Amino acid sequence: MGGALDGIRVVDLSRVLAGPLVAMTLGDLGADVVKVESPLGDDTRRWKPPADAQGRASYHHTANRNKRSVALDLKRPADLELARRLCGRADVVVSNFLPGTLARYGLDHATVAEENPGVVHCEIRGFGEGAGAALPGYDPLVQALSGLMSVTGPPGEPSKTGVAVTDVVAALYGTIGVLAALYARRESGRGQRITVDLLHASLALLANQSSGYLASGDVPVALGNVHPSIEPFATYAAADGDLMICAGNDAQFTRLAGVIELPHDSRFATNELRVANRDALREQLEERLRRRTRGEWSAELASAGVPAGPVQTIAEAFSLADALGLDVVDETGGVRTVAFPARLSETPAEVRLRPPDLDEHGPAIRSG
């Protein structure tokens, strides 16, 4: 049996991360994806270091496997005609141009849908199609403007996350939208236009921070590794480094206190009291945690049913996943990437093609 999206044709007109990640996810699930690039190629082809053994930018690998590449200059009539032809027979078109660009080339949803009424367009924007249409949708800018940086990092030091998380979450919302539109098309026979704005996606990503502000009017602030609503639910100093402890309820806290021999204190009787007295609790916790290593505490706390573990490097995280038998790495055509995370029992995701070189499949696509 093929993938869940076997037979679905996708044209990827996007570049960098959010749009390409939508298209790659569809490709992982079985869709046939054609990546249309400018003659210069996707920007991420030049974003290095790091690079693989062949000198190819690993950033490009992040969102471009399971695609065929064709280089087209949309200012050339013949190339534009091929792009229109590809979109005219596609099930899904993914793009992240500035508003109005697709229409100038006749590649917008309204124009393509005249001949291909079943087409689903997924368009990733930075700040919508109104007053923010001209703003560039770069992830760090969105992290700054969305408030994400204001609640990330140590107090008084607004920090971006270590990965382009607003791009990633926008891509996931975009993919969900595409799948919903394809499902709806089974009954209606019609496709539809999907737009995802990075700012909106980032506000959704803020989850409890956003809902807390909407409910109370209180503006969240950065707390470092501390959770605004739960305690202890942060990193704490052990003998050899930082230990993450996630005691999410009173029962887990009671077991934690038992393991580290924390004396009873009425200030810590409930989660609300622990949050109110977190500085005093931290002092007592770390006084005891510094007596042993992270590994020793992790093992003992795990045996007691208390979620805890050391702060690891990415290399250590891959080693842990391997030790747990999670099979998280795919290697196809000499390129190693993180395997598709969701396991489908009947139609599993599959990597069929390594990320393509620029215009690698151009001759075949032009002749087709």
C-alpha positions in Angstrom: 0.0 0.0 0.0 1.2 3.5 -0.8 1.3 6.5 1.5 -1.9 8.1 2.7 -1.6 10.9 0.1 -0.5 8.6 -2.8 -1.8 10.2 -6.0 -1.9 13.8 -4.6 0.1 16.2 -6.7 1.7 19.2 -5.0 3.5 22.2 -6.5 5.8 23.9 -4.0 6.3 27.6 -5.0 7.6 28.5 -1.5 11.0 29.0 -0.1 13.0 29.0 3.2 11.1 27.1 5.9 7.4 27.4 6.6 6.0 26.8 3.1 8.6 24.1 2.2 7.9 22.3 5.4 4.2 22.1 4.5 5.1 20.6 1.1 7.7 18.2 2.6 5.2 16.9 5.1 2.7 16.2 2.3 5.5 14.5 0.5 6.4 12.3 3.5 2.8 11.2 3.5 3.0 10.0 -0.1 2.2 13.1 -2.2 4.2 13.8 -5.4 5.9 17.2 -4.8 7.5 19.4 -7.5 9.6 22.2 -6.0 9.6 25.2 -8.3 12.7 27.4 -7.6 14.2 30.5 -9.1 17.4 30.0 -11.1 19.3 31.0 -7.9 17.5 28.3 -5.9 15.9 28.4 -2.5 17.7 30.8 -0.1 18.5 28.0 2.3 20.8 26.3 -0.2 23.2 29.1 0.7 22.6 29.1 4.4 25.7 27.4 5.8 27.5 26.3 7.9 26.6 23.6 8.7 26.9 21.5 5.5 26.9 17.8 4.7 29.9 15.8 3.4 29.0 17.0 -0.2 29.0 20.6 0.9 25.2 21.0 0.7 23.6 23.2 3.3 21.9 21.1 6.0 19.3 23.8 6.5 18.0 23.1 3.1 17.7 19.4 4.0 15.3 20.4 6.8 12.3 20.9 4.6 13.0 19.6 1.1 13.1 15.8 1.0 10.6 13.9 -1.1 10.6 16.6 -3.8 11.6 17.0 -7.4 13.3 20.3 -8.3 12.8 22.4 -11.4 14.3 25.9 -11.8 12.0 28.4 -13.4 12.3 32.2 -14.0 8.7 33.4 -13.8 9.7 36.5 -15.8 10.3 34.3 -18.9 7.1 33.4 -20.7 8.1 29.7 -21.3 8.9 29.2 -17.7 5.8 31.0 -16.5 3.7 28.8 -18.8 5.2 25.7 -17.3 4.5 26.9 -13.8 0.9 27.6 -14.8 0.6 24.2 -16.3 2.0 22.5 -13.2 -0.5 24.4 -11.0 -3.3 23.6 -13.4 -3.0 19.9 -12.8 -2.0 20.1 -9.1 -4.1 19.1 -6.1 -2.2 21.5 -3.8 -0.2 24.6 -4.4 2.0 26.0 -1.6 3.4 29.5 -1.6 4.8 32.2 0.6 5.1 35.2 -1.7 4.1 38.7 -0.6 0.4 39.4 -1.2 -0.4 40.2 -4.8 2.6 38.4 -6.3 0.8 35.3 -7.3 -1.9 37.3 -9.0 0.6 39.2 -11.1 1.8 35.9 -12.5 -1.7 34.3 -12.9 -0.8 31.7 -10.2 -3.2 32.9 -7.5 -6.0 30.6 -6.4 -8.8 32.5 -8.2 -7.0 32.3 -11.5 -5.8 28.7 -11.2 -9.2 27.5 -9.9 -10.9 28.7 -13.1 -9.4 25.7 -14.9 -8.7 23.6 -11.9 -11.6 24.0 -9.5 -10.3 21.3 -7.1 -7.0 23.0 -6.4 -6.1 23.8 -2.8 -3.9 26.8 -2.3 -1.9 27.1 1.0 -0.4 30.6 1.3 1.9 31.4 4.2 2.0 35.1 5.1 4.0 37.1 7.7 1.4 39.6 8.9 -1.7 39.1 6.7 -3.0 40.7 3.6 -4.1 44.1 5.1 -2.0 46.7 6.8 0.8 44.2 7.5 1.0 42.9 3.9 4.4 44.5 3.1 6.1 43.4 6.3 8.7 40.7 5.8 7.8 37.5 7.5 11.1 36.4 9.0 10.8 34.2 12.0 13.0 36.2 14.4 11.0 39.4 13.6 7.7 37.5 14.3 9.1 36.2 17.5 9.9 39.8 18.5 6.6 41.3 17.5 4.4 38.5 18.7 5.5 38.7 22.3 7.2 35.3 22.2 10.6 36.8 22.9 9.2 38.7 25.9 8.4 35.5 27.7 11.5 33.6 26.6 14.9 33.6 28.4 16.0 35.0 31.7 14.1 37.9 33.3 15.0 41.2 31.6 16.7 39.5 28.7 14.2 38.9 25.9 15.4 35.9 23.9 14.4 34.1 20.7 14.1 30.4 20.8 16.9 28.3 19.5 14.9 27.2 16.4 12.5 29.0 14.0 9.5 27.9 15.9 7.0 30.3 14.5 7.8 29.0 11.0 7.4 25.4 12.1 4.1 25.9 13.9 2.7 27.9 10.9 3.7 25.0 8.7 1.9 22.5 10.9 -1.3 24.7 10.9 -0.9 25.0 7.1 -0.6 21.3 6.7 -3.6 20.7 8.9 -5.5 23.2 6.7 -4.5 21.4 3.5 -5.5 18.0 4.8 -8.9 19.4 5.9 -9.4 21.0 2.5 -8.6 17.8 0.7 -11.1 15.9 2.9 -13.8 18.5 2.3 -13.1 18.3 -1.4 -14.2 14.7 -1.4 -17.8 15.9 -0.9 -17.8 19.3 -2.6 -15.4 18.6 -5.5 -14.0 22.0 -4.9 -10.7 23.1 -3.5 -10.2 26.3 -1.4 -7.7 28.9 -0.4 -5.9 28.6 2.9 -3.9 31.4 4.4 -1.8 31.2 7.5 -0.2 34.2 9.1 3.0 33.9 11.1 1.9 36.4 13.7 -1.5 34.6 14.3 0.3 31.3 14.4 2.8 32.6 17.0 0.0 33.9 19.2 -1.6 30.5 19.0 1.7 28.9 19.8 1.9 31.0 23.0 -1.0 28.8 24.3 -1.4 29.3 28.0 0.5 32.6 27.9 -2.0 34.0 25.4 -5.0 32.6 27.1 -3.7 33.9 30.5 -3.5 37.4 29.1 -6.9 37.2 27.4 -8.5 35.9 30.7 -6.9 38.3 33.2 -5.4 41.2 31.3 -2.1 40.5 33.1 0.9 40.7 30.7 3.2 37.7 31.0 6.8 38.2 31.6 10.0 36.1 31.1 10.7 33.7 34.0 13.6 31.8 32.5 13.0 28.1 33.0 10.3 28.6 35.6 6.7 27.8 34.8 4.2 30.7 35.5 1.6 28.4 37.0 3.3 25.2 38.3 6.0 24.7 40.9 8.4 22.8 41.0 8.4 22.7 37.2 11.8 24.0 36.1 15.6 23.4 36.1 17.4 23.1 39.4 21.1 22.8 40.2 22.4 19.4 41.0 26.1 18.4 41.7 27.1 18.3 38.0 24.6 20.6 36.2 21.0 21.4 35.7 18.2 18.9 36.4 14.7 19.4 35.0 12.0 18.5 37.4 8.3 18.5 36.4 6.2 17.8 39.5 2.9 18.7 37.9 0.6 17.8 40.8 0.6 17.4 44.6 1.1 13.7 44.5 4.3 14.0 42.4 5.5 16.8 44.7 5.0 14.5 47.7 7.0 11.8 46.1 9.7 14.3 45.2 9.9 15.5 48.7 10.2 11.9 50.0 13.1 11.1 47.6 15.2 14.2 48.5 14.1 14.1 52.1 12.5 17.6 52.1 11.0 18.4 55.5 7.3 19.2 55.6 6.6 22.9 55.2 3.1 24.4 55.1 4.2 27.0 52.6 4.5 24.1 50.0 1.3 22.3 50.8 -0.4 23.1 47.5 0.7 24.1 44.0 -0.7 27.6 44.5 1.3 28.0 47.7 4.4 26.6 46.0 4.1 29.1 43.2 3.8 31.9 45.7 6.8 30.7 47.7 8.9 29.4 44.8 12.1 31.2 45.8 12.1 29.6 49.3 11.2 26.2 47.8 14.1 26.5 45.2 16.6 27.2 48.0 15.6 24.1 49.9 15.4 21.9 46.8 18.8 22.9 45.5 20.4 22.5 48.9 19.6 18.8 48.7 19.9 18.3 44.9 23.5 19.6 44.9 24.5 16.5 47.0 24.2 14.1 44.1 24.6 14.0 40.3 21.9 14.5 37.8 22.1 10.9 36.7 21.7 9.6 40.2 18.7 11.9 40.9 17.1 11.1 37.5 17.2 7.4 38.2 15.8 7.7 41.7 13.1 10.1 40.9 12.0 8.1 37.9 11.7 5.0 40.1 9.4 7.2 42.4 7.3 8.3 39.5 8.6 11.9 39.4 9.3 13.3 35.9 12.9 14.5 35.9 16.0 14.4 33.7 19.2 16.3 32.8 19.4 19.2 30.4 21.0 17.5 27.4 22.8 18.6 24.2 21.2 17.7 20.9 23.8 15.0 20.4 22.8 13.5 23.8 19.1 13.7 22.8 19.7 11.6 19.7 21.7 9.1 21.7 18.7 8.9 24.2 16.3 8.4 21.3 18.5 5.6 19.9 18.8 3.9 23.3 15.0 4.0 23.6 14.6 2.4 20.2 12.6 5.3 18.7 14.2 5.1 15.3 14.3 8.9 14.7 16.8 9.2 12.0 16.2 8.6 8.3 19.1 8.2 5.8 18.1 8.4 2.1 20.6 9.0 -0.7 23.3 9.8 1.7 21.3 12.5 3.5 20.4 12.1 7.2 17.3 13.9 8.4 14.8 13.4 11.3 12.3 10.8 10.4 8.6 11.7 10.2 7.4 11.7 13.8 3.9 10.3 13.5 3.6 6.5 12.9 0.7 5.4 10.8 0.0 1.7 11.1 -1.5 1.3 7.7 -0.1 4.0 5.5 3.3 4.9 7.1 5.3 8.0 6.0 8.2 7.2 3.8 11.3 9.1 2.5 11.6 8.2 -1.2 13.8 11.1 -2.4 16.7 12.9 -0.7 16.5 16.7 -0.9 17.1 17.6 -4.6 19.9 19.5 -6.1 18.7 22.7 -7.9 16.9 21.8 -11.2 17.9 18.1 -10.7 14.6 17.0 -12.2 14.1 19.9 -14.5 14.6 18.1 -17.8 12.0 15.4 -16.9 9.5 17.9 -15.6 9.8 20.1 -18.7 9.4 17.2 -21.0 6.4 15.9 -19.1 
